[in-house]
Amino acid sequence: MVANAAGHTIRIADCATGTAIWPIDVAALFAEKYPDIKVKLYGTDISAEQFPADEKVPSNVELKVRNSLKSFSEKHHEKYDMIHVRAVALALGDGEWQGVVENLQKCLSKSLF
């Protein structure tokens, strides 16, 4: 992904971000290892309760309250180059995971740059 990123802002979403440690760490990794590559990270969760204070969030990380069980608005469709998801199935009821996967699939870009 990084090799093909010249002139493109890589957009990465983190579903069920919780404390947002993952997008914050990825932002730091890009700043250290790939300073010439633009990356924008979006953390979403059903609640902002665990989000860190604004001053602890890098400028290229955006945190939003979103319910992955509900369809995302069209402005999010085909927007993200990668969507990071971990352990979400543990919090979902029977049959809910399929709707989440469908919602997230709609948000993935159809091409890598």
Backbone atoms as SQL, in Angstrom:
CREATE TABLE atoms (id INTEGER PRIMARY KEY, chain TEXT, resi INTEGER, resn TEXT, atom TEXT, x REAL, y REAL, z REAL);
INSERT INTO atoms VALUES
  (1, 'A', 1, 'MET', 'N', 0.834, -1.189, 0.000),
  (2, 'A', 1, 'MET', 'CA', 0.000, 0.000, 0.000),
  (3, 'A', 1, 'MET', 'C', 0.875, 1.249, 0.000),
  (4, 'A', 2, 'VAL', 'N', 1.894, 1.267, 0.835),
  (5, 'A', 2, 'VAL', 'CA', 2.752, 2.447, 0.943),
  (6, 'A', 2, 'VAL', 'C', 3.509, 2.687, -0.362),
  (7, 'A', 3, 'ALA', 'N', 3.939, 1.616, -1.022),
  (8, 'A', 3, 'ALA', 'CA', 4.710, 1.756, -2.255),
  (9, 'A', 3, 'ALA', 'C', 3.929, 2.467, -3.351),
  (10, 'A', 4, 'ASN', 'N', 2.610, 2.373, -3.331),
  (11, 'A', 4, 'ASN', 'CA', 1.776, 2.967, -4.371),
  (12, 'A', 4, 'ASN', 'C', 1.158, 4.304, -3.959),
  (13, 'A', 5, 'ALA', 'N', 1.601, 4.873, -2.873),
  (14, 'A', 5, 'ALA', 'CA', 0.904, 6.003, -2.278),
  (15, 'A', 5, 'ALA', 'C', 1.317, 7.381, -2.790),
  (16, 'A', 6, 'ALA', 'N', 2.292, 7.482, -3.669),
  (17, 'A', 6, 'ALA', 'CA', 2.759, 8.791, -4.126),
  (18, 'A', 6, 'ALA', 'C', 1.595, 9.649, -4.623),
  (19, 'A', 7, 'GLY', 'N', 1.436, 10.813, -4.034),
  (20, 'A', 7, 'GLY', 'CA', 0.391, 11.746, -4.449),
  (21, 'A', 7, 'GLY', 'C', -1.001, 11.405, -3.951),
  (22, 'A', 8, 'HIS', 'N', -1.124, 10.405, -3.133),
  (23, 'A', 8, 'HIS', 'CA', -2.423, 9.966, -2.630),
  (24, 'A', 8, 'HIS', 'C', -2.395, 9.975, -1.103),
  (25, 'A', 9, 'THR', 'N', -3.475, 10.438, -0.494),
  (26, 'A', 9, 'THR', 'CA', -3.605, 10.332, 0.949),
  (27, 'A', 9, 'THR', 'C', -4.229, 8.980, 1.260),
  (28, 'A', 10, 'ILE', 'N', -3.504, 8.164, 2.003),
  (29, 'A', 10, 'ILE', 'CA', -4.023, 6.859, 2.394),
  (30, 'A', 10, 'ILE', 'C', -5.055, 7.088, 3.492),
  (31, 'A', 11, 'ARG', 'N', -6.247, 6.561, 3.305),
  (32, 'A', 11, 'ARG', 'CA', -7.329, 6.701, 4.280),
  (33, 'A', 11, 'ARG', 'C', -7.594, 5.345, 4.925),
  (34, 'A', 12, 'ILE', 'N', -7.427, 5.309, 6.248),
  (35, 'A', 12, 'ILE', 'CA', -7.579, 4.061, 6.998),
  (36, 'A', 12, 'ILE', 'C', -8.604, 4.274, 8.102),
  (37, 'A', 13, 'ALA', 'N', -9.580, 3.386, 8.158),
  (38, 'A', 13, 'ALA', 'CA', -10.597, 3.447, 9.212),
  (39, 'A', 13, 'ALA', 'C', -10.331, 2.347, 10.233),
  (40, 'A', 14, 'ASP', 'N', -10.648, 2.629, 11.474),
  (41, 'A', 14, 'ASP', 'CA', -10.548, 1.646, 12.555),
  (42, 'A', 14, 'ASP', 'C', -11.933, 1.502, 13.172),
  (43, 'A', 15, 'CYS', 'N', -12.548, 0.359, 12.959),
  (44, 'A', 15, 'CYS', 'CA', -13.896, 0.088, 13.459),
  (45, 'A', 15, 'CYS', 'C', -13.811, -0.402, 14.904),
  (46, 'A', 16, 'ALA', 'N', -14.632, 0.159, 15.772),
  (47, 'A', 16, 'ALA', 'CA', -14.630, -0.172, 17.203),
  (48, 'A', 16, 'ALA', 'C', -13.286, 0.215, 17.818),
  (49, 'A', 17, 'THR', 'N', -12.917, 1.459, 17.625),
  (50, 'A', 17, 'THR', 'CA', -11.590, 1.948, 18.002),
  (51, 'A', 17, 'THR', 'C', -11.344, 2.007, 19.505),
  (52, 'A', 18, 'GLY', 'N', -12.390, 2.081, 20.312),
  (53, 'A', 18, 'GLY', 'CA', -12.204, 2.102, 21.774),
  (54, 'A', 18, 'GLY', 'C', -11.379, 3.294, 22.220),
  (55, 'A', 19, 'THR', 'N', -10.187, 3.040, 22.737),
  (56, 'A', 19, 'THR', 'CA', -9.309, 4.107, 23.241),
  (57, 'A', 19, 'THR', 'C', -8.548, 4.814, 22.126),
  (58, 'A', 20, 'ALA', 'N', -8.714, 4.351, 20.904),
  (59, 'A', 20, 'ALA', 'CA', -8.065, 4.918, 19.711),
  (60, 'A', 20, 'ALA', 'C', -6.559, 4.690, 19.695),
  (61, 'A', 21, 'ILE', 'N', -6.079, 3.745, 20.478),
  (62, 'A', 21, 'ILE', 'CA', -4.640, 3.491, 20.498),
  (63, 'A', 21, 'ILE', 'C', -4.136, 3.019, 19.135),
  (64, 'A', 22, 'TRP', 'N', -4.944, 2.217, 18.420),
  (65, 'A', 22, 'TRP', 'CA', -4.479, 1.711, 17.131),
  (66, 'A', 22, 'TRP', 'C', -4.287, 2.833, 16.104),
  (67, 'A', 23, 'PRO', 'N', -5.271, 3.687, 15.834),
  (68, 'A', 23, 'PRO', 'CA', -5.021, 4.744, 14.845),
  (69, 'A', 23, 'PRO', 'C', -3.944, 5.738, 15.293),
  (70, 'A', 24, 'ILE', 'N', -3.843, 5.989, 16.583),
  (71, 'A', 24, 'ILE', 'CA', -2.799, 6.901, 17.075),
  (72, 'A', 24, 'ILE', 'C', -1.420, 6.281, 16.850),
  (73, 'A', 25, 'ASP', 'N', -1.275, 4.989, 17.124),
  (74, 'A', 25, 'ASP', 'CA', 0.002, 4.310, 16.895),
  (75, 'A', 25, 'ASP', 'C', 0.352, 4.243, 15.409),
  (76, 'A', 26, 'VAL', 'N', -0.638, 4.002, 14.559),
  (77, 'A', 26, 'VAL', 'CA', -0.384, 3.947, 13.117),
  (78, 'A', 26, 'VAL', 'C', 0.030, 5.334, 12.609),
  (79, 'A', 27, 'ALA', 'N', -0.598, 6.380, 13.107),
  (80, 'A', 27, 'ALA', 'CA', -0.204, 7.742, 12.726),
  (81, 'A', 27, 'ALA', 'C', 1.254, 8.000, 13.105),
  (82, 'A', 28, 'ALA', 'N', 1.656, 7.572, 14.291),
  (83, 'A', 28, 'ALA', 'CA', 3.045, 7.742, 14.738),
  (84, 'A', 28, 'ALA', 'C', 3.998, 6.917, 13.879),
  (85, 'A', 29, 'LEU', 'N', 3.599, 5.705, 13.516),
  (86, 'A', 29, 'LEU', 'CA', 4.423, 4.852, 12.666),
  (87, 'A', 29, 'LEU', 'C', 4.662, 5.499, 11.309),
  (88, 'A', 30, 'PHE', 'N', 3.605, 6.016, 10.700),
  (89, 'A', 30, 'PHE', 'CA', 3.760, 6.687, 9.404),
  (90, 'A', 30, 'PHE', 'C', 4.644, 7.918, 9.529),
  (91, 'A', 31, 'ALA', 'N', 4.470, 8.682, 10.589),
  (92, 'A', 31, 'ALA', 'CA', 5.291, 9.888, 10.781),
  (93, 'A', 31, 'ALA', 'C', 6.772, 9.523, 10.902),
  (94, 'A', 32, 'GLU', 'N', 7.058, 8.408, 11.562),
  (95, 'A', 32, 'GLU', 'CA', 8.443, 7.988, 11.772),
  (96, 'A', 32, 'GLU', 'C', 9.036, 7.290, 10.546),
  (97, 'A', 33, 'LYS', 'N', 8.320, 6.330, 10.004),
  (98, 'A', 33, 'LYS', 'CA', 8.872, 5.478, 8.945),
  (99, 'A', 33, 'LYS', 'C', 8.618, 5.988, 7.528),
  (100, 'A', 34, 'TYR', 'N', 7.504, 6.706, 7.337),
  (101, 'A', 34, 'TYR', 'CA', 7.109, 7.164, 6.004),
  (102, 'A', 34, 'TYR', 'C', 6.688, 8.631, 6.049),
  (103, 'A', 35, 'PRO', 'N', 7.582, 9.516, 6.419),
  (104, 'A', 35, 'PRO', 'CA', 7.190, 10.923, 6.602),
  (105, 'A', 35, 'PRO', 'C', 6.689, 11.615, 5.337),
  (106, 'A', 36, 'ASP', 'N', 7.018, 11.077, 4.167),
  (107, 'A', 36, 'ASP', 'CA', 6.574, 11.694, 2.910),
  (108, 'A', 36, 'ASP', 'C', 5.211, 11.177, 2.444),
  (109, 'A', 37, 'ILE', 'N', 4.663, 10.185, 3.127),
  (110, 'A', 37, 'ILE', 'CA', 3.377, 9.604, 2.754),
  (111, 'A', 37, 'ILE', 'C', 2.281, 10.229, 3.608),
  (112, 'A', 38, 'LYS', 'N', 1.258, 10.746, 2.949),
  (113, 'A', 38, 'LYS', 'CA', 0.125, 11.320, 3.673),
  (114, 'A', 38, 'LYS', 'C', -0.827, 10.209, 4.091),
  (115, 'A', 39, 'VAL', 'N', -1.219, 10.211, 5.352),
  (116, 'A', 39, 'VAL', 'CA', -2.165, 9.228, 5.858),
  (117, 'A', 39, 'VAL', 'C', -3.182, 9.932, 6.739),
  (118, 'A', 40, 'LYS', 'N', -4.423, 9.549, 6.606),
  (119, 'A', 40, 'LYS', 'CA', -5.508, 10.066, 7.442),
  (120, 'A', 40, 'LYS', 'C', -6.192, 8.863, 8.064),
  (121, 'A', 41, 'LEU', 'N', -6.322, 8.872, 9.379),
  (122, 'A', 41, 'LEU', 'CA', -6.931, 7.758, 10.094),
  (123, 'A', 41, 'LEU', 'C', -8.231, 8.191, 10.733),
  (124, 'A', 42, 'TYR', 'N', -9.200, 7.304, 10.681),
  (125, 'A', 42, 'TYR', 'CA', -10.529, 7.578, 11.220),
  (126, 'A', 42, 'TYR', 'C', -10.875, 6.458, 12.205),
  (127, 'A', 43, 'GLY', 'N', -11.060, 6.795, 13.461),
  (128, 'A', 43, 'GLY', 'CA', -11.485, 5.822, 14.450),
  (129, 'A', 43, 'GLY', 'C', -12.964, 6.010, 14.732),
  (130, 'A', 44, 'THR', 'N', -13.701, 4.919, 14.710),
  (131, 'A', 44, 'THR', 'CA', -15.136, 4.995, 15.004),
  (132, 'A', 44, 'THR', 'C', -15.483, 4.018, 16.114),
  (133, 'A', 45, 'ASP', 'N', -16.435, 4.422, 16.913),
  (134, 'A', 45, 'ASP', 'CA', -16.930, 3.546, 17.973),
  (135, 'A', 45, 'ASP', 'C', -18.368, 3.934, 18.282),
  (136, 'A', 46, 'ILE', 'N', -19.071, 3.039, 18.926),
  (137, 'A', 46, 'ILE', 'CA', -20.475, 3.264, 19.262),
  (138, 'A', 46, 'ILE', 'C', -20.627, 4.337, 20.350),
  (139, 'A', 47, 'SER', 'N', -19.521, 4.628, 21.053),
  (140, 'A', 47, 'SER', 'CA', -19.531, 5.626, 22.121),
  (141, 'A', 47, 'SER', 'C', -18.180, 6.334, 22.156),
  (142, 'A', 48, 'ALA', 'N', -18.185, 7.593, 22.552),
  (143, 'A', 48, 'ALA', 'CA', -16.940, 8.350, 22.689),
  (144, 'A', 48, 'ALA', 'C', -16.354, 8.228, 24.090),
  (145, 'A', 49, 'GLU', 'N', -16.964, 7.419, 24.908),
  (146, 'A', 49, 'GLU', 'CA', -16.574, 7.305, 26.319),
  (147, 'A', 49, 'GLU', 'C', -15.087, 6.999, 26.517),
  (148, 'A', 50, 'GLN', 'N', -14.509, 6.167, 25.664),
  (149, 'A', 50, 'GLN', 'CA', -13.106, 5.788, 25.815),
  (150, 'A', 50, 'GLN', 'C', -12.150, 6.636, 24.984),
  (151, 'A', 51, 'PHE', 'N', -12.663, 7.539, 24.160),
  (152, 'A', 51, 'PHE', 'CA', -11.796, 8.362, 23.320),
  (153, 'A', 51, 'PHE', 'C', -10.847, 9.185, 24.202),
  (154, 'A', 52, 'PRO', 'N', -9.611, 9.353, 23.769),
  (155, 'A', 52, 'PRO', 'CA', -8.684, 10.200, 24.521),
  (156, 'A', 52, 'PRO', 'C', -9.046, 11.675, 24.368),
  (157, 'A', 53, 'ALA', 'N', -8.475, 12.491, 25.227),
  (158, 'A', 53, 'ALA', 'CA', -8.671, 13.945, 25.146),
  (159, 'A', 53, 'ALA', 'C', -8.151, 14.444, 23.800),
  (160, 'A', 54, 'ASP', 'N', -8.794, 15.461, 23.269),
  (161, 'A', 54, 'ASP', 'CA', -8.440, 15.981, 21.939),
  (162, 'A', 54, 'ASP', 'C', -6.954, 16.303, 21.800),
  (163, 'A', 55, 'GLU', 'N', -6.344, 16.838, 22.836),
  (164, 'A', 55, 'GLU', 'CA', -4.931, 17.227, 22.741),
  (165, 'A', 55, 'GLU', 'C', -3.988, 16.023, 22.628),
  (166, 'A', 56, 'LYS', 'N', -4.490, 14.821, 22.870),
  (167, 'A', 56, 'LYS', 'CA', -3.675, 13.613, 22.750),
  (168, 'A', 56, 'LYS', 'C', -3.854, 12.919, 21.398),
  (169, 'A', 57, 'VAL', 'N', -4.700, 13.497, 20.560),
  (170, 'A', 57, 'VAL', 'CA', -5.001, 12.894, 19.255),
  (171, 'A', 57, 'VAL', 'C', -4.269, 13.685, 18.172),
  (172, 'A', 58, 'PRO', 'N', -3.430, 13.008, 17.361),
  (173, 'A', 58, 'PRO', 'CA', -2.720, 13.706, 16.287),
  (174, 'A', 58, 'PRO', 'C', -3.694, 14.352, 15.301),
  (175, 'A', 59, 'SER', 'N', -3.224, 15.355, 14.590),
  (176, 'A', 59, 'SER', 'CA', -4.093, 16.094, 13.671),
  (177, 'A', 59, 'SER', 'C', -4.576, 15.243, 12.500),
  (178, 'A', 60, 'ASN', 'N', -3.890, 14.153, 12.194),
  (179, 'A', 60, 'ASN', 'CA', -4.325, 13.301, 11.086),
  (180, 'A', 60, 'ASN', 'C', -5.164, 12.109, 11.558),
  (181, 'A', 61, 'VAL', 'N', -5.649, 12.179, 12.791),
  (182, 'A', 61, 'VAL', 'CA', -6.558, 11.157, 13.325),
  (183, 'A', 61, 'VAL', 'C', -7.865, 11.839, 13.693),
  (184, 'A', 62, 'GLU', 'N', -8.962, 11.280, 13.207),
  (185, 'A', 62, 'GLU', 'CA', -10.297, 11.816, 13.489),
  (186, 'A', 62, 'GLU', 'C', -11.112, 10.717, 14.173),
  (187, 'A', 63, 'LEU', 'N', -11.744, 11.068, 15.281),
  (188, 'A', 63, 'LEU', 'CA', -12.547, 10.101, 16.027),
  (189, 'A', 63, 'LEU', 'C', -14.012, 10.503, 15.966),
  (190, 'A', 64, 'LYS', 'N', -14.851, 9.531, 15.651),
  (191, 'A', 64, 'LYS', 'CA', -16.283, 9.801, 15.510),
  (192, 'A', 64, 'LYS', 'C', -17.094, 8.682, 16.147),
  (193, 'A', 65, 'VAL', 'N', -18.259, 9.046, 16.643),
  (194, 'A', 65, 'VAL', 'CA', -19.212, 8.062, 17.149),
  (195, 'A', 65, 'VAL', 'C', -20.031, 7.568, 15.967),
  (196, 'A', 66, 'ARG', 'N', -19.947, 6.259, 15.734),
  (197, 'A', 66, 'ARG', 'CA', -20.723, 5.630, 14.667),
  (198, 'A', 66, 'ARG', 'C', -21.076, 4.217, 15.107),
  (199, 'A', 67, 'ASN', 'N', -22.254, 3.799, 14.751),
  (200, 'A', 67, 'ASN', 'CA', -22.720, 2.460, 15.044),
  (201, 'A', 67, 'ASN', 'C', -22.546, 1.621, 13.781),
  (202, 'A', 68, 'SER', 'N', -21.645, 0.671, 13.817),
  (203, 'A', 68, 'SER', 'CA', -21.349, -0.147, 12.642),
  (204, 'A', 68, 'SER', 'C', -22.485, -1.088, 12.264),
  (205, 'A', 69, 'LEU', 'N', -23.479, -1.222, 13.144),
  (206, 'A', 69, 'LEU', 'CA', -24.646, -2.035, 12.814),
  (207, 'A', 69, 'LEU', 'C', -25.581, -1.300, 11.864),
  (208, 'A', 70, 'LYS', 'N', -25.421, 0.012, 11.798),
  (209, 'A', 70, 'LYS', 'CA', -26.268, 0.826, 10.913),
  (210, 'A', 70, 'LYS', 'C', -25.461, 1.228, 9.682),
  (211, 'A', 71, 'SER', 'N', -26.146, 1.393, 8.573),
  (212, 'A', 71, 'SER', 'CA', -25.475, 1.784, 7.336),
  (213, 'A', 71, 'SER', 'C', -24.786, 3.130, 7.498),
  (214, 'A', 72, 'PHE', 'N', -23.598, 3.229, 6.919),
  (215, 'A', 72, 'PHE', 'CA', -22.888, 4.497, 6.900),
  (216, 'A', 72, 'PHE', 'C', -23.460, 5.355, 5.776),
  (217, 'A', 73, 'SER', 'N', -23.403, 6.661, 5.943),
  (218, 'A', 73, 'SER', 'CA', -23.911, 7.544, 4.895),
  (219, 'A', 73, 'SER', 'C', -23.057, 7.375, 3.630),
  (220, 'A', 74, 'GLU', 'N', -23.630, 7.747, 2.505),
  (221, 'A', 74, 'GLU', 'CA', -22.952, 7.555, 1.225),
  (222, 'A', 74, 'GLU', 'C', -21.618, 8.281, 1.138),
  (223, 'A', 75, 'LYS', 'N', -21.426, 9.338, 1.908),
  (224, 'A', 75, 'LYS', 'CA', -20.141, 10.045, 1.850),
  (225, 'A', 75, 'LYS', 'C', -18.990, 9.161, 2.328),
  (226, 'A', 76, 'HIS', 'N', -19.302, 8.071, 3.019),
  (227, 'A', 76, 'HIS', 'CA', -18.276, 7.133, 3.472),
  (228, 'A', 76, 'HIS', 'C', -18.081, 5.968, 2.502),
  (229, 'A', 77, 'HIS', 'N', -18.977, 5.796, 1.552),
  (230, 'A', 77, 'HIS', 'CA', -18.864, 4.680, 0.610),
  (231, 'A', 77, 'HIS', 'C', -17.638, 4.869, -0.280),
  (232, 'A', 78, 'GLU', 'N', -16.878, 3.792, -0.419),
  (233, 'A', 78, 'GLU', 'CA', -15.667, 3.760, -1.247),
  (234, 'A', 78, 'GLU', 'C', -14.635, 4.813, -0.838),
  (235, 'A', 79, 'LYS', 'N', -14.593, 5.168, 0.419),
  (236, 'A', 79, 'LYS', 'CA', -13.701, 6.229, 0.905),
  (237, 'A', 79, 'LYS', 'C', -12.374, 5.702, 1.453),
  (238, 'A', 80, 'TYR', 'N', -12.376, 4.508, 2.019),
  (239, 'A', 80, 'TYR', 'CA', -11.219, 4.038, 2.780),
  (240, 'A', 80, 'TYR', 'C', -10.416, 2.994, 2.012),
  (241, 'A', 81, 'ASP', 'N', -9.096, 3.133, 2.078),
  (242, 'A', 81, 'ASP', 'CA', -8.195, 2.193, 1.429),
  (243, 'A', 81, 'ASP', 'C', -8.040, 0.917, 2.257),
  (244, 'A', 82, 'MET', 'N', -8.254, 1.043, 3.550),
  (245, 'A', 82, 'MET', 'CA', -8.146, -0.102, 4.446),
  (246, 'A', 82, 'MET', 'C', -9.065, 0.138, 5.639),
  (247, 'A', 83, 'ILE', 'N', -9.672, -0.934, 6.137),
  (248, 'A', 83, 'ILE', 'CA', -10.475, -0.840, 7.351),
  (249, 'A', 83, 'ILE', 'C', -9.947, -1.877, 8.331),
  (250, 'A', 84, 'HIS', 'N', -9.552, -1.414, 9.492),
  (251, 'A', 84, 'HIS', 'CA', -9.018, -2.280, 10.534),
  (252, 'A', 84, 'HIS', 'C', -10.151, -2.646, 11.498),
  (253, 'A', 85, 'VAL', 'N', -10.296, -3.953, 11.741),
  (254, 'A', 85, 'VAL', 'CA', -11.330, -4.442, 12.656),
  (255, 'A', 85, 'VAL', 'C', -10.704, -5.553, 13.493),
  (256, 'A', 86, 'ARG', 'N', -10.957, -5.533, 14.779),
  (257, 'A', 86, 'ARG', 'CA', -10.456, -6.604, 15.631),
  (258, 'A', 86, 'ARG', 'C', -11.476, -6.917, 16.717),
  (259, 'A', 87, 'ALA', 'N', -11.697, -8.152, 16.964),
  (260, 'A', 87, 'ALA', 'CA', -12.514, -8.653, 18.078),
  (261, 'A', 87, 'ALA', 'C', -13.940, -8.106, 18.128),
  (262, 'A', 88, 'VAL', 'N', -14.422, -7.547, 17.046),
  (263, 'A', 88, 'VAL', 'CA', -15.776, -6.993, 17.037),
  (264, 'A', 88, 'VAL', 'C', -16.823, -8.100, 17.179),
  (265, 'A', 89, 'ALA', 'N', -16.546, -9.255, 16.600),
  (266, 'A', 89, 'ALA', 'CA', -17.510, -10.360, 16.651),
  (267, 'A', 89, 'ALA', 'C', -17.841, -10.754, 18.091),
  (268, 'A', 90, 'LEU', 'N', -16.920, -10.540, 19.011),
  (269, 'A', 90, 'LEU', 'CA', -17.156, -10.878, 20.418),
  (270, 'A', 90, 'LEU', 'C', -18.269, -10.035, 21.038),
  (271, 'A', 91, 'ALA', 'N', -18.470, -8.848, 20.503),
  (272, 'A', 91, 'ALA', 'CA', -19.468, -7.929, 21.059),
  (273, 'A', 91, 'ALA', 'C', -20.797, -7.977, 20.307),
  (274, 'A', 92, 'LEU', 'N', -20.837, -8.719, 19.220),
  (275, 'A', 92, 'LEU', 'CA', -22.037, -8.755, 18.390),
  (276, 'A', 92, 'LEU', 'C', -22.919, -9.943, 18.738),
  (277, 'A', 93, 'GLY', 'N', -24.212, -9.755, 18.554),
  (278, 'A', 93, 'GLY', 'CA', -25.161, -10.837, 18.752),
  (279, 'A', 93, 'GLY', 'C', -25.208, -11.737, 17.530),
  (280, 'A', 94, 'ASP', 'N', -25.934, -12.816, 17.644),
  (281, 'A', 94, 'ASP', 'CA', -26.089, -13.757, 16.529),
  (282, 'A', 94, 'ASP', 'C', -26.578, -13.037, 15.275),
  (283, 'A', 95, 'GLY', 'N', -25.876, -13.238, 14.196),
  (284, 'A', 95, 'GLY', 'CA', -26.290, -12.688, 12.914),
  (285, 'A', 95, 'GLY', 'C', -25.941, -11.222, 12.684),
  (286, 'A', 96, 'GLU', 'N', -25.456, -10.514, 13.698),
  (287, 'A', 96, 'GLU', 'CA', -25.146, -9.085, 13.520),
  (288, 'A', 96, 'GLU', 'C', -23.868, -8.854, 12.729),
  (289, 'A', 97, 'TRP', 'N', -22.918, -9.781, 12.803),
  (290, 'A', 97, 'TRP', 'CA', -21.631, -9.580, 12.152),
  (291, 'A', 97, 'TRP', 'C', -21.776, -9.413, 10.641),
  (292, 'A', 98, 'GLN', 'N', -22.735, -10.129, 10.031),
  (293, 'A', 98, 'GLN', 'CA', -22.897, -10.043, 8.582),
  (294, 'A', 98, 'GLN', 'C', -23.271, -8.620, 8.154),
  (295, 'A', 99, 'GLY', 'N', -24.156, -7.966, 8.905),
  (296, 'A', 99, 'GLY', 'CA', -24.520, -6.585, 8.598),
  (297, 'A', 99, 'GLY', 'C', -23.342, -5.638, 8.747),
  (298, 'A', 100, 'VAL', 'N', -22.516, -5.862, 9.758),
  (299, 'A', 100, 'VAL', 'CA', -21.329, -5.026, 9.959),
  (300, 'A', 100, 'VAL', 'C', -20.370, -5.199, 8.786),
  (301, 'A', 101, 'VAL', 'N', -20.130, -6.431, 8.373),
  (302, 'A', 101, 'VAL', 'CA', -19.232, -6.686, 7.240),
  (303, 'A', 101, 'VAL', 'C', -19.761, -6.013, 5.983),
  (304, 'A', 102, 'GLU', 'N', -21.049, -6.118, 5.733),
  (305, 'A', 102, 'GLU', 'CA', -21.645, -5.477, 4.553),
  (306, 'A', 102, 'GLU', 'C', -21.496, -3.961, 4.613),
  (307, 'A', 103, 'ASN', 'N', -21.726, -3.379, 5.789),
  (308, 'A', 103, 'ASN', 'CA', -21.575, -1.928, 5.939),
  (309, 'A', 103, 'ASN', 'C', -20.136, -1.496, 5.681),
  (310, 'A', 104, 'LEU', 'N', -19.190, -2.234, 6.215),
  (311, 'A', 104, 'LEU', 'CA', -17.780, -1.885, 6.043),
  (312, 'A', 104, 'LEU', 'C', -17.317, -2.101, 4.610),
  (313, 'A', 105, 'GLN', 'N', -17.785, -3.146, 3.960),
  (314, 'A', 105, 'GLN', 'CA', -17.429, -3.389, 2.565),
  (315, 'A', 105, 'GLN', 'C', -17.811, -2.214, 1.671),
  (316, 'A', 106, 'LYS', 'N', -18.947, -1.622, 1.924),
  (317, 'A', 106, 'LYS', 'CA', -19.395, -0.473, 1.129),
  (318, 'A', 106, 'LYS', 'C', -18.429, 0.701, 1.262),
  (319, 'A', 107, 'CYS', 'N', -17.719, 0.751, 2.371),
  (320, 'A', 107, 'CYS', 'CA', -16.819, 1.872, 2.641),
  (321, 'A', 107, 'CYS', 'C', -15.426, 1.696, 2.044),
  (322, 'A', 108, 'LEU', 'N', -15.098, 0.483, 1.608),
  (323, 'A', 108, 'LEU', 'CA', -13.791, 0.237, 1.033),
  (324, 'A', 108, 'LEU', 'C', -13.668, 0.800, -0.383),
  (325, 'A', 109, 'SER', 'N', -12.534, 1.406, -0.655),
  (326, 'A', 109, 'SER', 'CA', -12.251, 1.891, -1.994),
  (327, 'A', 109, 'SER', 'C', -12.169, 0.705, -2.942),
  (328, 'A', 110, 'LYS', 'N', -12.606, 0.909, -4.153),
  (329, 'A', 110, 'LYS', 'CA', -12.582, -0.177, -5.139),
  (330, 'A', 110, 'LYS', 'C', -11.207, -0.360, -5.770),
  (331, 'A', 111, 'SER', 'N', -10.337, 0.611, -5.586),
  (332, 'A', 111, 'SER', 'CA', -9.001, 0.493, -6.174),
  (333, 'A', 111, 'SER', 'C', -7.965, 1.007, -5.189),
  (334, 'A', 112, 'LEU', 'N', -6.783, 0.471, -5.317),
  (335, 'A', 112, 'LEU', 'CA', -5.674, 0.986, -4.517),
  (336, 'A', 112, 'LEU', 'C', -4.918, 1.998, -5.359),
  (337, 'A', 113, 'PHE', 'N', -5.373, 3.244, -5.242),
  (338, 'A', 113, 'PHE', 'CA', -4.769, 4.396, -5.897),
  (339, 'A', 113, 'PHE', 'C', -4.865, 4.214, -7.353);
